[in-house]
């Protein structure tokens, strides 16, 4: 039995707390006081319910699980366990980390799901805030294991679960120790990637969410998202442009010495599928077919999170490597215009990751954890 603190009580966080508890672990779940709806419901119910059916659709892993602690005290959550599983939107990662810093110790392992280069950003924050004696291990996971939704406070529905999941560890030299610890309680195997940069580039939302949402925005807004996103917004033509953007991602990986998996290979492996194309996968995936909702505005996290925190870092690495990535750049420009923002500046840049001014070789050495360069 392990003790785990889950930081964040959204869809993924509440599901994680439920599943970790179901496997016999002691779990603390935390969220900020201003977002305490789920925390209050979990305390009222003395645990979390997983529904067996939603709108005549069968869910998996139904039942009820008590939770050891549900709190709005970050101090309590950090002191509860040396393993912190952080499932919050990427824009909130830095806010949460700064609140944690006074209570963190060298024994803590921080698991970000999804990571989106969180490890590099938080390491820069640690240095900038003067915590020089604090040595942390960070784990950037490419996604969360579950296809899940919160249907009412304290009640989740789990539509599917991946076969396994990939993660990168920073510093890389701590990979075996960190993943061995996590795999004692995690519901599926967490497999290692080369480094946390590969973990960011392998985020499975890369090819689907930002591009498909951007080019379908009229349909999404006019029909208020009342259809199945993965089947209704994907077509042979969108599949073609997705493939072009996928080529750009693969080339960025090659430039960094990484052999990235294709989106199709990754989705087939994670969901034990044998689709012949991403288009076919989206049309036939049982787990995704259960999700009868879609984004209804350009403010959806499929744009506001996936563009600045997945596509912008890719674009930044492309610039470093002197690569042209017109599809990635176009999606960033169009979505920035939609939301009257400039994601090239507000997104997760090399500067924010503590990598500005470093050569490719210095960056790859830095993520190993063997050398530290001034920021």
N, C-alpha and C positions, 0 to 999 in steps of 0.2 A: 504493500500500500504506500502511495506517495501523498504528499501534501502539495497542492497546487493552488496558486492564486491566479484567477482569471481577471484581467483588467479590461473592463468594457462590458456593458450589459445590453448590447444590441442583438441582432439575429444570431451572429456567430458566437458571441460571448456567452449568451444564455444557453445555447446549444452545447457549447464546450463544457460549461459547468455541469449540465445535465449528464452528458456522456461520460465525462471523467468520473462523476459520482456513481454512475451506473456500473462502472468498472471497478468499484470498490475503493476509490480514492477519497481523501478528505479535501474538500474544495472550499475556497473563499472566492466570492465574486464581488467585484467592486465597480461602482460607477460614481461619477461626480454628483454632488448633492443636487445640482440644478437639473440633472438627468436621472432622477432617482425612482422613476415609475416602476421599473422592473425590480429594483432592490426592495421597494416597499411591498410589491406583490409577492416576491419570493419569501420575504419574512412573514407576511400574512399567511401564506400557504404552507410555510415551513419547508418549502422546496419548489421544484419545477415539474410541471406536467408536460409530457410529450403526447400530442394527440394521435389517435389511431386513424382518423379519417377527417378530411377537410373537403367540403363540397363534393362528397361522393368519391373523392380521390384517396386511395389508401396511402398512409404514411408508414415509415419504418421506425423501429425501435420505440414503440409507444410505451407509456407507463408514467410513473411518478418516482422522483428521486429527491430525498432530502439533501439539503446543502448545509455544510458545516457552518458557514458564515456568509452573510450578505451585508455589505457595509458601504458607507460613503466616506470612510476614513482611509485615505491612501496609506497612512502610516500602518494601520492594522493590516491592510492587504499585503504590503511589502514585508512586514515582519512575520506574516503567517507562513510564508514559504520562501525557499531559495529559488524556486522556479516560478517565473512570472510570465504567463501567457497573455500577450497584449493584443486584443482584437478590437481595434478602434479605427475610424477613418484615418487615412494618412495625415491629413492636416492636423489631427489631434495628437499624433504620436509625440511630437516635440513638447506640447503642452503637458501631457501626462508624464513624460520623462523628467521634465524640470521639477514637477511636483514630487516625483519619487526620489530624486537625487539625495536629499538629506538623510534618507533611510536606507539607501542601498549599501551593500557591502561587497567585498571581493568574492564572496561565495555565490552571488546572485547570477543566474542565467536568465536573460531576457529573450523571450520568443515572440517575434512579431509576425502576425498572420493577417493579411499578407505583409511581407517585409517592405517591398518597394524601396530598397536601399536605406531603410530606417537605421540599420546598424552604423552606417557611415555618418549619417546626420547626427545620431545621438553621441557618437564618439567625439565629433567636433564640438557638440554642445557641452559634453563633459569637460573637455579641455578648456573651452572658452569660459566656463563658469568656475574654473579653478579647482576642480576635484582631481588634482594631480595624483594623489595616492590611491585613487579608486580604480581598480582593474576589473572590467566586466567582460563577460562572454555574451555575445549577441547571436541570435539565430534568426535569419530572414527566411520565412517559408513562402513558397510561391503562391499559396492560396490557403483557404480553409478547407478542411476535409469534407464538410457537409454542404449539400444543397438544402437550405433550411429557411424558415420564415417564422417570425413572431406573429401570432394571430390575435393575441390579446395578452395583457400583462401576465407574465409568469407561465404562458402557454406557448409552446413551440410546435412546429410540424417539421419533421425531417423527411425530405422527399428522396434523398439518395446520399450515398457516401462513396468517396473515392476508394480505389483499391490500395493506394499508397500515396505518399506526398514527397516532394523534394524540398530541400532547404540548403542554404549556404550558411556557414558559420564565420563570424569575425571575432578574433583573429582565426584564420584558417587552421592554424596549428592545434586549435582546441576542438576540431570537428568531431573526432572519435569520442572524446570524453563527453561532449555536450549531447550528441545524438544518442549515445548509449544511455544516458540519464533520461532523456525524453522518451525513448522507446520503452521504458519500463511502465509508463502509464498511458501513452498515446494510443488511441483506438486503431490506428493503422500505422504501418511502418513508415518512418521518416527516413528517407534516403539522402545521402550527401551529394551536393553539387561541388564543382571545383572551387567556387568562392561566392561571396554575396553579390558580386556583379552578375554572375550567371543566374543567381536566384531572381534578381530583378528583371533580367532579360527573358527569363522563362515564365514570368507571370502569365497564366493562361487567359487572363482578360485582355491581353495585348491586342490580339487580332480581332476579337469580337466586339467588346463593348464600345470603345470610343469611335471606331470607324462606323460600325453598323448604326449606332445611335445618331451620329452626325449626319449620315446620308439619308436617314429615315425621319429626320426631325419633324417634317410637316405631318406625316402620318401619325407620329407619336403624340404630337400636341393636339391635333385636330380630333383624334379619337380617344384621347385621355388614357392611353395605355391599356385599353380594354381588349387585349388579345394576347396571344402567346408570342413573346419577343423572339425566341430562338427559332421558331418555325415561320412566323408571319413576316418578320423583317429581313429574312435571309432569302436570297434568290441566286440563280446562276450568275447574274451580273455582279452582285455584291461579293459573291465567291471569287470572281476574277480579280476584283480590286483588293480583296483581302489577301489573295495569293501574292500580289505585287508588294503589298506592305510587308508580308511575311518574308519575302526575299530580302528586303531592306534590313529587317531584324537579323536574319541569318548572316548577312554580310558584316554587320556590326560585330556580331559574335566572333566571326572569323578574324576580324581585325584585332580583337582582344585575345586571340588564341583559344577561343572557346568553340567547341563543336555543339551548337545548340540543336535541340530536337525540333522537328517541324511541329506546328500546332496540331496537325492531324495525328502524328505519332503520339504526341503527348496526351491528347484527349482520348485516343483509343486505349492507351495504356492505363490512364487514371480511372477510366470508367469501364474497363474490360470490354471494349467495343471493337468492331472490325470494319468501321465505315471506310469507304473508299475516297471520301472527300470531306472537307469541313462542312460543306453544304449538306451532304448526306447525314453527317453526325448531328448537326443541328435539327434536321428534320426527323431523325429517328431516335434520339437519345431519350430513354424512358425517364430519367431523372429530370431532364430539362423540360420535357413535355408536360410535367406536372405543374410547372410554374405558369399559371394563367394570368400573368400580369406583365406589364412592360413600363419603361420610363414614360412619363407624360410631359417632360419639359427638358430644356437644355440644362436645367439645374440638377438633373439626375447625377448621382455619383458615377454613373457610367461615363460622364464627361468630366464633372468637377473633381473627381478623384483620379480616374484612369488616364486622363489627358496630362494633367500636371505632374503626376507621380509615377506614371509608367512611360508615356510617350516622350515627355520632355527629357528625362534622363537618357533615353535612347538617342534622341536628337543631339544632346550634348556630347555623348560618346562618338556619334557620327562626325560631328564637327572636329573633335580631337583627332579622329582618324582621317580627316579630309575626305569623307564619303558623302555623296549626294543621296538624300532620302526624301524625294519629293512627295510621296504619299504621306509619310509620317508628318512632314512639315505642313502639308496641306490640312490635315486633320487638326493639327494644333492651331493653325491660323484661323480656320473656319470656326472651331469651337470657341476660340478666344473672342471672335467677333460676336458669336451668339450671346456670350455672357458679359460682354463689355469688359473684358479682362485682357491681360497679356501673359499667357501661360509660359511664354519663353522666359519671362522675368520672375513670375510668381511661382512657377513650378520648381521641381527638385533639380536644381542646377549642380554642376560640378563644384561650384563655390559652396553651396549649402551642404554638399557631401564631404567637404574638406579636401577636395581633389584639385582645386583650381591651381594652375601653374605647374602641375606635375606632368611629366611625360607618361606615355603609355606604360613604359617599363617601371617607372616609379610607382604608378598606381597599382600595378599587379604585385609589386613587392610590398607595398603598403598593406593590401588586403590579406597578405600572408601573415602579417603581424610580426615580422622579423625586424622591420625598420620603422621608425617614426620620423615623419617630416613635419616641419613647422607649418602651421596653417596661416 
